[in-house]
Amino acid sequence: MTILITGGAGFIGSNFIKIWRHTFKNRKIINLDKLNYASNIKNIPIKIKNYEFIKGNIGNVNLVKNILYKYEPDLIINFAAETHVDKSILNPKIFAQNNIMDFLNFIETCKYYWEKTHKDKKEKFRFIQISTDEIYGSLKQNEKPFTEKSIYKTNNPYSASKASANHIAQSFFQTYGFPIIITISTNNYGPHQHTEKFIPKIIKSALNNNIIPIYGDGQQIRDWLFVKDHCNALIKIIKYGIPGESYNIGANNEITNLELALFLCEILDKLYPRKNYESYKTNIKFTNDRPGHDTRYSIDSTKIQIATQWKPIEKIESGMQKTVNWYLKNMRNI
Ligand SMILES: NC(=O)c1ccc[n+]([C@@H]2O[C@H](COP(=O)([O-])OP(=O)(O)OC[C@H]3O[C@@H](n4cnc5c(N)ncnc54)[C@H](O)[C@@H]3O)[C@@H](O)[C@H]2O)c1
């Protein structure tokens, strides 16, 4: 079995490659990534067996065609996307081009390839589209978590581009029978994430003795999923997921941004105390809120838990400790 992973030099994709390689030692992995600013090729050990990296854009039809006919993958996982909400607010067209138009080129090329494959392979083939809970929009404090039946109600250009990709993927299933599965996960954390994102940014700012910026009043709630738990959920979905279906992947770890920042400072105070023993918490400063900032994300993961027996394992306390430790060891390389 050959797997084509796109965006595998980014945060979740690179963690997935490591876990996939560990789980399925002999299966060929092709990693197609355009290597944008968020990628770090050092996240993937160079000498892993049966692994090939190809630099390129998923929207490049000729390149993708060549890859598909040369390596004949049975499974495609699309992690590739522009992912930073703030960047999407500054430049929405880049997100529409990359996450919608390039994605459309990609899925269409994959669909043509799938149509021409042998009957046996055709039945087993899967295309997994990695999506985000941001497509559902924002919840009030006392509202029930989103389920897969909730309507999409996006509030920023990033989530709008990701919701569009889901609609396209779903339409390819309905129209052509192309066996897509959509996974919708909540905020991930763990090793390899770019320092523009919330958790690494807090750690980096603290270590550099800079201001730790928190948008608005810091009361926005997010549900944090350890990246390894997300990758293990994807492996379950590959095995048990049903084409045409969507699966929410959440962690039940809801916490406000301010609580999380304070918690990360406490971990840093223990693991890497300042010379004067003053807490890193003193660096926290509130900044102007992000336009269209969603108040609360929360998803109901009952469907994946029943369908695959998956459940998140990492507790937020231990997961955050592991994450801070990783950044303390690797901050110079990222
Ligand atoms: N990080 C999260 O908390 C989170 C949560 C839910 C869903 N997701 C989704 O998971 C996926 C991966 O997220 P991430 O946090 O690892 O992102 P990331 O920004 O760290 O990595 C994305 C990778 O995709 C590559 N890429 C982007 N566009 C490409 C294109 N057109 N062709 C080839 N490569 C391209 C980039 O070079 C980068 O290496 C994304 O689709 C994102 O929307 C992320």
The ligand as an SDF file (V2000), in Angstrom:
LIG
                    3D

 44 48  0  0  0  0  0  0  0  0999 V2000
   -3.3170   23.0920   13.3920 N   0  0  0  0  0  0  0  0  0  0  0  0
   -4.5760   22.9110   13.8170 C   0  0  0  0  0  0  0  0  0  0  0  0
   -4.8970   23.1560   14.9790 O   0  0  0  0  0  0  0  0  0  0  0  0
   -5.6080   22.3640   12.8660 C   0  0  0  0  0  0  0  0  0  0  0  0
   -6.8600   21.9920   13.3800 C   0  0  0  0  0  0  0  0  0  0  0  0
   -7.8050   21.4400   12.5210 C   0  0  0  0  0  0  0  0  0  0  0  0
   -7.5010   21.2610   11.1810 C   0  0  0  0  0  0  0  0  0  0  0  0
   -6.2900   21.6500   10.6940 N   0  0  0  0  0  0  0  0  0  0  0  0
   -6.0130   21.4070    9.2720 C   0  0  0  0  0  0  0  0  0  0  0  0
   -4.9730   20.4560    9.2040 O   0  0  0  0  0  0  0  0  0  0  0  0
   -4.1570   20.6780    8.0600 C   0  0  0  0  0  0  0  0  0  0  0  0
   -2.7170   20.8210    8.4760 C   0  0  0  0  0  0  0  0  0  0  0  0
   -2.6190   21.9100    9.4000 O   0  0  0  0  0  0  0  0  0  0  0  0
   -1.2180   22.3200   10.0320 P   0  0  0  0  0  0  0  0  0  0  0  0
   -1.5050   23.0000   11.3060 O   0  0  0  0  0  0  0  0  0  0  0  0
   -0.2830   21.1630    9.9890 O   0  0  0  0  0  0  0  0  0  0  0  0
   -0.7350   23.4280    8.9890 O   0  0  0  0  0  0  0  0  0  0  0  0
    0.7100   23.9780    8.6580 P   0  0  0  0  0  0  0  0  0  0  0  0
    0.4960   25.3700    8.1710 O   0  0  0  0  0  0  0  0  0  0  0  0
    1.6530   23.7290    9.7730 O   0  0  0  0  0  0  0  0  0  0  0  0
    1.1920   23.0560    7.4300 O   0  0  0  0  0  0  0  0  0  0  0  0
    0.5770   23.0810    6.1810 C   0  0  0  0  0  0  0  0  0  0  0  0
    1.5490   22.5020    5.1670 C   0  0  0  0  0  0  0  0  0  0  0  0
    0.8770   22.4410    3.9100 O   0  0  0  0  0  0  0  0  0  0  0  0
    1.7440   22.8930    2.8870 C   0  0  0  0  0  0  0  0  0  0  0  0
    0.9280   23.4530    1.8170 N   0  0  0  0  0  0  0  0  0  0  0  0
    0.0400   24.4750    1.9050 C   0  0  0  0  0  0  0  0  0  0  0  0
   -0.5560   24.6650    0.7200 N   0  0  0  0  0  0  0  0  0  0  0  0
   -0.0250   23.7680   -0.1490 C   0  0  0  0  0  0  0  0  0  0  0  0
   -0.2300   23.4910   -1.5180 C   0  0  0  0  0  0  0  0  0  0  0  0
   -1.0790   24.2010   -2.2500 N   0  0  0  0  0  0  0  0  0  0  0  0
    0.4850   22.4870   -2.0830 N   0  0  0  0  0  0  0  0  0  0  0  0
    1.3870   21.7670   -1.3390 C   0  0  0  0  0  0  0  0  0  0  0  0
    1.6270   21.9990   -0.0400 N   0  0  0  0  0  0  0  0  0  0  0  0
    0.9260   22.9890    0.5490 C   0  0  0  0  0  0  0  0  0  0  0  0
    2.6180   23.9460    3.5640 C   0  0  0  0  0  0  0  0  0  0  0  0
    3.8250   24.1320    2.8480 O   0  0  0  0  0  0  0  0  0  0  0  0
    2.8000   23.3520    4.9630 C   0  0  0  0  0  0  0  0  0  0  0  0
    3.9570   22.5350    5.0210 O   0  0  0  0  0  0  0  0  0  0  0  0
   -4.7310   21.9420    7.3980 C   0  0  0  0  0  0  0  0  0  0  0  0
   -5.5660   21.5420    6.3490 O   0  0  0  0  0  0  0  0  0  0  0  0
   -5.5310   22.6180    8.5010 C   0  0  0  0  0  0  0  0  0  0  0  0
   -6.5940   23.3700    7.9730 O   0  0  0  0  0  0  0  0  0  0  0  0
   -5.3440   22.1820   11.5090 C   0  0  0  0  0  0  0  0  0  0  0  0
  1  2  1  0
  2  3  2  0
  2  4  1  0
  4  5  1  0
  4 44  2  0
  5  6  2  0
  6  7  1  0
  7  8  2  0
  8  9  1  0
  8 44  1  0
  9 10  1  0
  9 42  1  0
 10 11  1  0
 11 12  1  0
 11 40  1  0
 12 13  1  0
 13 14  1  0
 14 15  2  0
 14 16  1  0
 14 17  1  0
 17 18  1  0
 18 19  2  0
 18 20  1  0
 18 21  1  0
 21 22  1  0
 22 23  1  0
 23 24  1  0
 23 38  1  0
 24 25  1  0
 25 26  1  0
 25 36  1  0
 26 27  1  0
 26 35  1  0
 27 28  2  0
 28 29  1  0
 29 30  1  0
 29 35  2  0
 30 31  1  0
 30 32  2  0
 32 33  1  0
 33 34  2  0
 34 35  1  0
 36 37  1  0
 36 38  1  0
 38 39  1  0
 40 41  1  0
 40 42  1  0
 42 43  1  0
M  CHG  2   8   1  16  -1
M  END
$$$$
